[in-house]
Every structure is written in C-alpha cells, then in structure tokens.
Amino acid sequence: MQLEIFTKALADQTRLRILLLLAVGRELCVCELTQALELAQPKISRHLAVLRESGLLQDRKTGLWVYYRLHPDLPQWATATLDNLHSGSMTETLFLSDRQRLDNANRIGESCTS
C-alpha cells in the first residue's frame, strides 16, 4: 500500500465515510451503505470500486449481494490510521449520523441481509 494511494482514497468525503463505517470490522453490502450514507447506489458503487482497486477493500459475492470489508492485508500503519480516524469521527455529526442510520436500518430489518 503506497501512502499516496491511501491518502488519495481518504481525500474524498464519500470514500472516507465508507471507510469509517467499515473500520469497526463489519462487512457491509452496497444497499446497507446506500441507506447509511443516503446516497445513490451508482455513486456508492463507483467509490467502492476506487477503494477496491486501491487495495483498501476486499469484496465477496453471495447470491445477489456483494459485501465489502477492509482488506485484511492492509499494513499496520494504514489500519492504525483508520482506527484513529474512526475514533476522531465519534464527535462529528455527519459520521455519527451515518452510523445511526446503519444501526437503525439493521435494527428494523431494512438491510439487504434480512
């Protein structure tokens, strides 16, 4: 993982929001990210492709769904950076709202995993 590729991925707000939702170790599908971020599926899919191609994400297909998670082979410095960003985001309204929408959707069965 090159530092320049990593920082370019973080430079976009949508990609940062996606990474922060995945930073807790969860695996999420596009529909869950769409609900959490309140953005159109094509926009989220485009950003997921950038993150996957940069080596930050790993995906797996199950039936109709594609699930994304942080790549397990990320260098320690990249994982530590994401962990620190996640901790720092705990006071930011935008990121808290993303997590709350994701939690609420899962709680009432609106996610694609139900």
C-alpha positions in Angstrom: 0.0 0.0 0.0 1.5 3.3 -1.1 1.0 6.3 1.1 -0.1 8.4 -1.9 -2.8 5.9 -2.9 -4.0 5.6 0.7 -4.3 9.4 1.2 -6.0 10.0 -2.1 -8.6 7.4 -1.1 -9.2 9.3 2.2 -9.4 12.7 0.5 -12.9 12.1 -0.8 -15.7 12.6 1.8 -17.8 9.7 0.4 -14.9 7.3 0.4 -13.9 8.4 3.9 -17.5 7.9 5.1 -17.5 4.3 3.7 -14.1 3.5 5.2 -15.2 4.8 8.6 -18.3 2.6 8.5 -16.2 -0.4 7.6 -13.5 0.5 10.2 -15.3 -1.3 13.0 -14.7 -4.6 11.3 -18.1 -5.1 9.9 -18.8 -6.4 6.4 -21.4 -4.3 4.5 -23.2 -4.6 1.2 -24.0 -1.7 -1.2 -27.6 -1.4 -0.1 -26.5 -1.0 3.6 -24.1 1.7 2.6 -26.8 3.4 0.5 -29.1 3.5 3.5 -26.4 4.7 5.9 -25.0 7.4 3.6 -28.3 8.4 2.0 -26.6 8.5 -1.5 -27.5 6.9 -4.8 -26.3 3.3 -5.4 -24.3 4.2 -8.5 -22.3 6.8 -6.6 -21.5 4.5 -3.8 -20.6 1.7 -6.2 -18.2 4.0 -8.1 -16.5 4.9 -4.8 -16.4 1.3 -3.7 -14.6 0.4 -7.0 -12.0 3.1 -6.4 -11.4 1.7 -2.8 -11.2 -1.9 -4.0 -8.8 -1.0 -6.9 -6.6 0.9 -4.5 -6.3 -2.2 -2.3 -8.2 -0.8 0.7 -11.2 -3.0 0.4 -11.9 -6.7 -0.3 -15.2 -7.9 -1.7 -17.1 -11.2 -1.9 -20.3 -12.0 -3.7 -23.0 -14.0 -2.1 -26.1 -14.5 -4.3 -27.3 -11.1 -5.4 -25.2 -9.2 -2.9 -21.6 -8.0 -2.9 -20.2 -7.5 0.6 -17.2 -5.2 1.3 -14.8 -5.1 4.2 -11.4 -3.5 4.9 -8.7 -5.6 3.2 -7.2 -8.0 5.8 -3.7 -7.4 4.4 -3.6 -3.7 5.0 -0.3 -2.6 6.5 -0.4 -1.9 10.2 0.2 1.9 9.7 -2.9 2.0 7.4 -5.1 0.1 9.9 -3.8 2.3 12.8 -4.6 5.4 10.7 -8.2 4.2 10.0 -8.6 3.3 13.7 -7.5 6.8 14.7 -9.8 8.4 12.1 -12.7 6.3 13.4 -12.0 7.4 17.0 -11.8 11.0 15.8 -15.1 10.8 13.9 -17.0 9.9 17.1 -17.7 13.6 17.7 -18.5 14.5 14.0 -22.2 14.9 13.3 -22.0 13.5 9.7 -20.2 10.3 10.7 -22.4 9.8 13.8 -25.5 10.1 11.6 -24.1 7.6 9.1 -23.6 5.0 11.9 -27.0 5.8 13.4 -28.8 5.3 10.1 -27.0 2.0 9.5 -27.8 0.8 13.0 -31.4 1.8 12.7 -31.8 0.1 9.3 -30.4 -3.1 10.6 -32.5 -3.0 13.7 -35.8 -2.7 11.8 -34.8 -5.2 9.1 -34.3 -2.8 6.2 -30.9 -4.1 5.3 -30.3 -6.5 2.4 -29.1 -9.1 4.9 -32.5 -9.7 6.3 
